[in-house]
Amino acid sequence: MKKTRNTNLDLLKIMSCVGVVLLHTTISGFKDTESWNYLTFLYYLGTYSIPLFFMVNGYLLLGKNEISYSYILQKVKWIFITVSIWSLIIWIYKRDFSENPIRIILDSLIQKGYFFQFWFFGALIIIYLCLPILKKFLNSINRYLLILTLLVIIGLMFELTNYLLQKPVQFYVIQTFRLWTWFFYYILGGFLAQFNLDILKKCFKSWMKVITVVLLFASPLILFVIAKDIHHNLFAEYFYDSILVKAVSLGTFLTVLTFDLNTDKNRWIINLSNQTMGVFVIHTYIMKVWEKLVGFSFAGAHFLFAIFTLSISFIVVGILLKIPYFNRIVKL
């Protein structure tokens, strides 16, 4: 029996993808002045993109009845192939032949190399390799709640430390290795997958969705104030341990998951979802095109920068998906 595709998860992937691009394109519009404007709002709205990416992946994989090492190693293999090919393409384009290509590929997984965003793949590889054992341990709702509670406590300890020191201590840990955070969101997604969708729809009331939406759109200002006055560091990456971000991420995930979407009438969602990983990969180099050819010397340039990066990235990936062999390195 063919499993029905969950279009709601596809929509969450699109939202996450857009959020990542906003994180990378809008910060330059307010970072120097540390001022509140619409770019600041869009930037901190993008904070939820990474949690949602991990939650979607956790929902899909921990929602499986069984996870074998052969299945996991196949997924890890394709991550390595994707990271390697894209790194080698840039290595050849830049004629960086004095640099060891193997080192560049491995560096990409720890927020170095040519693609700083590939730290996400590095973290995902670590999580994947733990999944078969983790799946066996998480054999009951109580065990899910136990692990999630422990990870929330760890996150609160980091938040308290940040407040006391007036700076984010996560700064000293490469994003790849902030595993207490990534495991939380991944396992949270897996936890939700243990429940029938009808039960989630029944339990997640309309008033909860309203509160989620209000918090979602109010939180950018809250995060900005904390970043400026407590963290003294504007980067959104230091908020993933925040209880506010965790609560809003959960609410946003459930709000979108419990939408009534007709798959046949929303094929565009599936089509765009298939392009999200490719957009995640190439968008930083699409950004460089704008920076080199257009720049930011006119009003509204940063907003148009975000629109340009998103639009061209989706167009390029859509074309690559139609080309044999290339289609495999823009879709994991």
N, C-alpha and C positions, 0 to 999 in steps of 0.2 A: 504493500500500500504506500503510495507516494505521500510524503509528509507535506502538509500545507505550509507555504512560506508565510512568515509573520511580517506583514508590511509595516506594522508599527515599529518593529525593530529596525527596519530599513529607514524609516523616518528619523528615528533616533540617531542612526549613523550619519544621516545627512546633516542633522542639527549639530552633531559633534564636529563634523568636518568643517562646517561654516564657522563654528566657534574657534577652532584651531587657527583658521585663516585670520579671523578677527584678532586673535591674540598676537599674531605676528605682524599684522599690518597697521594696527591702530595705535600701538604704544608710542611710536615716534611722534604722534600728534599732540602728546601732552607730557611726555616724560621730562623734557627739559624745563618746562614751566611749572610742572607739578600742579596744573590747574584742572578744575572740573569742567568738562565739556561733553559733547555728544560722543566724542571718540573715547573718552574715559569710560563712559557708560557702556559702549560697545565692547571695549577691552575687557572690563570685569564681567560682563555678561558671558564672554567667552570662557571664563573660568570653569564653567561646568562641562566643557567639551571633553576634557581628559577623563574625569570621573565617569561620564556617560559612555565613552569608548570602552573603558574597562568593564563597566557593568553589562553592556551589551554582549561583550565577549564571554564574560562569566555566565550570563544567562544562557547563552547558546551551548557552551561546553560543559559546565557543571549541571546543566539540565539534561545531559545525556545519561542513559542508564549505566553505561560503562565507558571508561576511557583507557585505551590500551597504549603502551609505550610505542608500538609501531605507528599508531595514528598520530601521536604527539611528535614523534621524530620526523614524520612526513611533513607536518606543519612547520617544525623548526627548520627543516631542510629548505623549504621554499622561502622562509624569511631570510635565511643566509644567502640563498641564490639571488633574491630581490635586492638585498642590501649590497651584495658583491657586484652585481651587474651595474647598478646605478652608480656606485662608487667608482667602478672602472671606467664608465662612460665619462665621468667628470675628470678622472685622472688622465685619460687620453686627451680630452678636450683642452685641459689646462697644460698638457705636456709636462706634468709634474713627475718626470721620470726619475728624479733624484730621490723621491719618496718611495718607501716600500709599500706597494699596493695592499699587501696583507695587513700591514699596520694600519693603513687608512681605513680598510674595511672594518677591522676590529674597533678602531677608535670611534667609528660612526655609531657603534652600539653603546658608547658611554659618553655621548653628547660632545663628541669631537668630530674629526673627519670633515667631509664635505657637507654632510646633512646632519645638522645639530638635532633635528627632530627625531632622528632614528634611535634616540635613547628609548623611545617607546617600544621599539622592536626588541631592544636589549632586555628591558623589563619583562616584556611578553615572553621571551625565550625562557627566562628564569621561572616565571609562573608556569609556563607549559611543562617544563621538566618536573615540576613539583605536583602537577595535576593528578597523575595516577594514584599517588600516595594520598594526596589531599582528598580525592574523591572517596577513597576507602574510609578515611577518617570521618568525613562529613556524611555519615550514614543516618543521621536523624536531625530533626529540627532543633533539638536541644544543643547538639554539637555545633550547628551553624550559629546559634545564638551565643554560645560560649565563646567561640573564636571572634565573632563580630564584636562582642562586648569587650574582650581583651584588646582588640585593635582600636576600638573607640577610646579606651582608657589611655593607651599609648599615644594616640593622637591628641588627647586632652593634655597630657603631660608636655608634649611639644608646644602646644598653644600656651600653656601656663609659663613655660620657660621663655617663649618668645616675648610674652608680656613683661616678665620680670627683667629680662635682659634688654628689652626695647629693640630687639632685632631678631630676624628669623634664623634659628639655629639650623634649619634644613639647608641653609646656604652651604654648609660644610659637607653635605652629602650629595654626590652626583645624582641627578634625577633617576637614572637607571636603578640605583640601589636604595631608593626610598620605598622599600618593599612593604613596610608596615602599612603604608598608604595605599599602594596599588593592590595589595592582597585584600585590603578592606573592601574596596569598590568591586573587585573581581568576585569575592565571596558573597558580597551583598547581592550582586546580580544573580549568582547561582542560588542564593537563598530564595529569591523571588520566583525562580524557575521551579521550585519545589511545590508551588501552589498552582492549582488549576486557574486558568485565566478568569473564569466566571466567578471564582471566589475572590480574586483580587478586585474585580469590578464591583462586587457586592460590598467588600470591606472598605475600599477607597472611595469614600463618599464625595458628593459634589462640593460640599463646603471645604473639604480637604484640598480639592483641586483649586478652588478660589484662593485659599491661603497660599498654596504653592505658587500660583501665578503672581500674587501680590509680592511675596517674598523674592521671587525670581527677579522682578523688575525693580524692587527696592534695594536688593542686596548690592548692586554695583556701587551705590553711594556709600553704603556701610563699609564695604571692603576697601574702597578708596580712602576713607577716613582712617581706618585701621592701618592701612599700608603707609599712609603719609605720617600719621602722628604716633604710631606705636612701632611698627616694623622699621620705619624710616627706609623703606625699600618698596618700590612700587610694583615689583613683579608679582603677578597673580599666582605663580607656581608655589608660593609659600602659604597659600590658603587651603590647600587640599586636605589638611588635617583639621580645618575649622569645622566645628559642629554645625555651623550655619550652612556651609557649603555641602556637608554630608546630608543634612536634612533636605535642602533644596534639590540636590541631585537625586535623592530618593523620590521626592515628590514629583519632580519633572519626569523621571523615568516612568513612574506609575501613571502619571497623567497622560503621557503619550501612549504608553502600553495599553491603556484601557480605552483609548479612542475606538470608535466603531468605524473602521476603514474598509471600504470595498476594494479588494485587490484588483479586480477587473477594471474598475474605473480609475484606478490610481497606478497604472503601469509606469508612469513617469517617476514615481517614488522608487520603484525597483531599479529602473534604469540609472537614476542618479546615485542610488545606493551602491550600485556596482562600480561606480567611478570614484567613490570616496577615498579608498586607499591610494589610488593613483594620484588624486589631488593632494592628499597628505604628503606624498613623496615629492612631487614636482613643484608645489606652490612656492617654495622659497626661491627657486630659480626663476619662476615667473615674476616674482617680486623684483628681482634684480633687473629685469627688462625695463620695468617702469622706472626704477631708480636711475637707470642709465639714460633712458631716452626721454623721460618726461620730467621727473623730479617733483619738488614740493614747493615751488615758488609762487603758487597762486592759491586763492581761497578755495577750499573744498578738495584740495589735492589729495589729502590723506583718505577721505571718504571714497573718492574715485579710485584711489590706489587699492582699497579693499575690494571694491566692485570689480575692477579690472583683474585683480589676482584670482578672485573666485571664478569669474566668467571664463577667462582664458584657460585656467587650469582645467575646468570641466570640459571645455571644447577640445583641448589637446588630448586629455585622457580619453574622451569619447572617440577621437580619431585613432588613438593607439590601440584601443580595445578591438578595433576592426582589422588590425594588422596582425597576421600570424606571428607567433613568438613574442612580439612586443606586448601582446595582450596579456601574457602571463606575468609580466613584471609590473603591471599596474593594477593587478587584482589578486589579492591573497585569499 
